[in-house]
């Protein structure tokens, strides 16, 4: 293999790197090589936001798209053909503070200052995403933008104030066209191959066919998408990953398409884009979307990676299983489909063959008779791992009798799993309190959950029963309860009840 250099735009110039290990993180490069020490290291696992940077890349139309990500778990070769923006980029050429920075100063939004650069970059991304003619962003919009940033001493109120104040200052110049032109010149038309001397290789194909060929040729290579999980194998477990096969440059696998029957989400579509598409069809997913990790994690991670990873606590899988999703799998030039609920064989063990990979997730479009909800229970409301994640989908006939039931849980077993006995207790019966109570009792036979640092077995079992009861209260034919009556956190846009 003939190695190439990593090329990306930073501080107005194209940088080229050819000697860094493929698993060197963007944060390590910034602080130790580029000496851009404004970006801080906090947790080294994408949880605290001190390392937040913004990545610029070309979208399908060729325009510049900006997204906040965690530099501590992004590998350096994934910057190829992209632009990297850090807190050092905010100050103007004349030395003037950017409106984001000026607002943080004027609103007293910084105290010790350690987390401030990360907040500034998340706010900078919001500054460019929020329409100028829409007025200041809402509290919900600000909370979503800052969900990946933890403050340790200032408190969030002055930072939220700064998020609104920053739009009151004169607009800061930002030449998106010039950046897009530079990235267009850097964009690869063939596979990017990177291998420093004596180190594992990094393969980044640009077509699905080439990705399939490389996957078949290198079945033991580690597949890499957003590195929101794999990155921690390096920063926390110090694992050697071997050769990497990167899916993030395959535009064909980022597409999201609809027809009358099916929503098809490419495996490389980001979690943020995937959940936006899912919530457009199923607005009941809005809360789970905003509570799935943080926006920087959702910007980097992919729905395909979350599904293929096979974690028993992945929040996407219960919802997708309840919606009867199926997977499109490919090996070389052959494809097959499989129901998601048949994909998991054991703890982090899936039905993927050697050399096979996930290309898409297919979700049926909504049916009028469907009643669907998801519930995430965790110690923190934002950015926390679920103790229990539940999804319920039932179909009712004209007499309010359950004709089909799909109930799935995460956190209750070694894999995301359906509650077969609870489903059987519902099907064929009227959707009433007696049926709901019967299904709640059946859950005890479906699961024997473990006890760990997040929850005890007894707590998980009780929560599982209680969220099924809540599902009944929200969807019962007679006087269903509104979201605001069952959710203590329902406020703002989130208080709009799903149909």
N, C-alpha and C positions, 0 to 999 in steps of 0.2 A: 504494500500500500504506500502510495506517495502522500506524505502528510502535507496539510495546508496550514496556514496560520489563522488564528481567530481574529476576525476583523469586526470592529464595532466603533460607533461614534461616541466620543466622550469629550466634554469640555471644548466642543467645536472642532475637534480633529479626529481623524480616523486612527484608531489604535490597532496595532498588530502584535499578537502574542503567539509564540510558537514553542515555548519551553515549559509551560505550566502543566501540572497533572490535570487530567480531564475532570477530576473531582475536586479541584481547588474551587472554593466558593467565591462568589462575586465579592462578598464582604472581605475575605482574606486578601483578595487582589486589591481592593480599594485601600484598605488600611496599611497593608504591608508592602505592596508593590507601587501603587499609584500615589501613596501617601495622602490620600483623601480621607483624613481621619475625622471629618465631621460625622460620617456615618458610624454609629456605635454598635458594639456587640453587647447584647444582653443575655438572652436565653440560648442562642444558637440552635433554636428549633422552630422558629417561625411563630412564636407565641406572644412576644412582648412588643414587637414593632419598632424597637430602637434602631434596627438596621434597614428600615423601609427606604427603598429607592423607587424610581419610576423607570419603566422600560418603555421605549417607543419602538413600534414596528408598523409595517404597512398592513392595512386591512385588505379585504378582497377587492376594494375599489381603487387601491393604490394610495389612499389617504393615510395620514399619520394617526395611529391609535396609541394612547397612553394608558398604562396600567401600573398601579402601585403593587410591588411585590416585596417579599422578604429576601434581602441579599444574603442572609446567613445560610440559606439552604438552596440557593440557585447555583448551579455549576457554571463555571466561566465559559465553556464552549457554547452554552445556550445563548450567549450574547451575540453570537456571530450574525452579522447582517442586521443588527438592531442598534438602537441608541440607548445609552445609559445616562440617566440624570440623577444627580445627588444634591445634597443641600448646598454644595459649593456652587452649583449652577444658578441658584436663586438670585443672588445679589447682582444688580445690573452692572454694565460696563463702567458706568459713571460712579459706582460705589453705593448707589441708592439701594435701600432695602426693597425687596419684593413686597407687594401688598400682603402676602401671607406672613412674612416676617414682621412687617410693620404692625399688622393687626395683633400678632402675638405679643409684641412689645407693649402696644397701647392698651391691651386688655389684660396685661399681667399674666400671660399664659405660660410663663416659664419660671421655674424656681431653681432647682438644682441644674436643670438644663440637659440632663443626660438623655432623656427621652424626647427632647424637643426636636432634634433633627428629623426623627421618624414622624412625629406629628406634622412637622412642616411639609414633608414630602407627601403624606396622605392628603393634607389640605391643598397642596399644590395640584395634585391630581384632581381633587374636587373642583378647584378653581378653574381648571381647563374643561372639565366635563359639564359643569352646570351651565345651562343657557343664561346668557347675560340679561336677556329680556324677561326672565322668569322671576325676578326679585331674589332676595336671599334664600338659600336652601332652608328647608324645614328641619326641625329637630330630628325627625326620623332619618332624613337624608344625611345629616351630619353624623348621627350615631352610626349609620351604616358605613360611612366613609372612614370613621375612626375606630371601627370595631376591632381592628387588629393592633391598636396602639394602647399600651398600658401606661398610665400616669402613676407615679409613686409618691409625689409630694404636692404638686400644684393643685390637684383637683380638676375635674373636667369642666366645670362651669365657665371659667375664663377662657378655656380653649374653645368651647362651643361658641362663646361670644365672639372670639376671633374669627371663627369660621363664617360667621355672618358679617362681621365688620370688614373682612378683606375685600368684599365686593364694593365697598363704598369709596375706595381709593381709585385714582386713575389707573386705567388698564395697563398692565405691564406688557411690553413687546415680546412676541414669541413667533419666530418665523417658521411656521409649520411646513410651508412649501419647500423651503431650502433644505430642511431636515429630511422631508420625504424624498426629495431628489437625490440626496446623498445615500439614503437607504436603498433607493431603487438601483443605484449604481453598485451597491454592495451585495444586492440580493443574489443568491446562488440559483443557478439553473440546473446544476448537477449536484450529486451527493457531496456534502461537506465531509471530508475525511481528515481527522485530526489524531495524531499519535506522537507525543513527545518521545525522545529516545529512551528506550528501555521501559516504557510505560504502556498500560492498556490503551486500546483504541476507542475513539468516539466516532460513530457513524451517524450522519444526519441526512438521510435521503429526502428528496423533495417530492417524490411521487409515491402513490400507494403501491404500484407495481414493483418499484425498486425496494420499497420497505419490505414487501413480501419476499422478494428474492433474498435480501440480506437476512431476514428473519429465518428463512429456511436454511441459508448457508451458515448461519451462526446461531443455532438453537440455544446455546448456552449463554449468549450475550444477555446482559441485563437490559430490559426495556425501561426507558426513561421517558416520562411525560413532564409533569410539573415539578417533580422532585420534592413534593411536599411531604412525602413519606420516605422515599429513598434518600433524600438529603440527610435525614436524621440518622440513617444507617452509617453515614460517614461522620457527622459532627458529634453524635452521641455514642455510637457503638464502635466507631473506628474500624469499620469493616472495609475490606478490599472488594471492590465491586467487579473487577475484571473489565472486559470490553462492554461498552455501552452502545445501545441502539436507540436513537432519539427520534421520537414521533412528532416533535413540536414543529418541524418544518414541512410536514405533509399537509398541504392545504385541503386536499381531497378528504382527509379524515377530520377536518374541522367543520364541515358543512352541517347545517341543520335544515331539514326539509319536512314539509307536510303534504299529505294528500288527504283525501276524504276519510280514510280509515286509520292512518298511522302518522305519528311524529317520529322521524328518524334523526337521531343525534349521533354525529360522528364521534368516534372514540377519542379524538384529539381535541374536541371542543372543550373550552374551559368550563369549569363548574359554574362560573358566573353566567356565561352565555347559555349553558344547558339549562340551568334553573330558571332563567328568564323565559326560555321557550316552554319549559314544563309548566311554569306558573301561568303563562298565557292561556294554556288549555285547562289547567287545574289550579285556579286561584287559591284553593285550600292549601297549597304548598308554600304560600308567601312567607309564613312564619318560619318554616323549616329552612327556606332559602336564606333568610337573613341571619338565622342562628347557626347555619352550617359554617363552622370555623370563622374566618374573618374575610373581608373583601380581598386583601392581598393573597391569602391562601386560595380563595375561589378564583382570583385572576390567574394564578399560576397552575393550580391543579386542574385535572380533567375528570369528567364524569366517567370516561372509560377507565382511567387509572383507579378511581375509587371503587368501581365495580370489579375490575380484574384483580385488584389487590387482595380481595377476599377477607378483609377484616371483619370480625364478628360484630364490631361496633361502628361500622361505616353507616352513616345516616342515610345515604341515598338508597341503599338496597331494600329496606322494608317498604318504602313508598313504591319503588319500581316493581317489586314482587307483587304488592297488593294491586297494582295497575296491570298486572299480567304482561309485563315487558318480556321481550325476547332479545337475544343477542345474535349478532352476525359475526361469525368466526371465520378466519381465513388462514389457510396454509398453502404456501406457494400460490398457484392460481385456482385453488379449489376453495369454495365457501360452503358453510353450513349454518343453519340457525338452531338455536337451543333456547328453551324457556329459562329465564333467569333463576327460577326456583329450583331448577335441576343442575345449575352450574356449580354449586358449592358441594364438595364431597367430604370435607372435613376441615379442621382448623387451618385456615389459610391454604387450603388445597382445593384446586378447581379442576374442571373437566378439560382444560386446555391441553392439547397434545404438544409434544416437543415441536418447536418450529411454528406453532400456531399463534395467532394473536387476535384480539378483539378489534373489529373495525367499526361497529355501530351498535347502538341500543335502539330498539324499536318499541314504541309505546303506543297502545291503542288510543285513538281520540276519545273524548268524553262521550258517554251515553246518557240519555235523559234519565234513565232509571237508576243511575249510579249515585250512591252516597259514599263520599270519600273524605277521610281526615287523616292527618298525621300528628303525632305528639312526641316531643323531645323532652325528656326529664333529665336534668343535670344539676350540678351544684351551683353553677353560675348560669345566668340567662344567656350571656354572650360568650362566644369563643370557648366552649368547654366540651369535653368528651361526654357523650351520653352515658348515663347509667342504664337507661331504657329508651329505646326509640321504637315507636309503634306506628303501624299503618293499618287502616281498616277500609275495606271497600266492599259494599254489599249492593245488590240490585234487588229492587222491589217490584212486584207486579201491581196491577191496579187495585188489588185488595190489601196492599201493604204486607204481602207475604214475601219472605226472603227467597229469591230464586237462585242466587249465587252469593257466595261469601269468600273473600280472600283476606286473611288476617296474617300479618307478618311482623316479626319483632327482631330488633337488634339488641345485643347486650344480654340476651336471655339464654344463649346456647353458644356452641363452638363456631357456629356459622349463622348468618342471617337466616331465619327459619320461619316457615308458616306454622300457624296454630291449627293443625288438622282437626283435632277434637272439638275445639271451639267453633270452627267453621261448620262441622257436622251438626253441632247443637243448634245452629241457626237455620240452616237450609231447610226449606219446607215449612217453616213455622212463621207465624205472624211476627212482625217486628214490634214487640211489646216488652214490657218490663220482665215478664216471666222468661222470655227467650234470652234477653240480655243477661239475667241472673244465671240462667243455665249455662250460657257460654262462659261467664266469668268463672264458674266452678270448674268447667272443663279445662280452663287454662292451667290449672294445677297439675293436670295429667299431661299437658303438652310440654311443660318445661320444668326442669329442676335447675334453676340458675345458680351460678357460683357466687361466692362472696369474695370481694376484692376491695381495693382502696376506695372505689367509687360508691359501692353499695353492698349491703348484705343480701344474701339469698332471699330472706324473708321480705326485705324491703322491695326487691325487684318483683317478687311474686305479687305483693300487694299493689304496687304501682301498675303492673300489667292489668290486674283486675279493675283498678280504678279508672284507667284511661279507656278501657272498654265501656265502662259505665258512662264516662263522659261522652264517648262517641254516641252512645244511645241517647243521652239527654240532648245532644246537639242535632240528632237526625230523626228522632221519634216523630211519627206522623202527627201526633196530637201535641201541640204547643211546644215545638222544639226551642231550646234555649239559644239565645244569641251569643256570639263570641264574647261580648263584653260581660256576660253573666257567668261565664265559666273560666275566663282567663284574666288573672290579676294584672297581667302585663299588657293588656290590650289598650293601646292609646294611639292617637294620631291615625296615620294611614293604616296601621295594622288592625285598627278596631273595625274596619269594614268587614262585615260578615261575608264569607264566601257563599256562593249560591248553593 
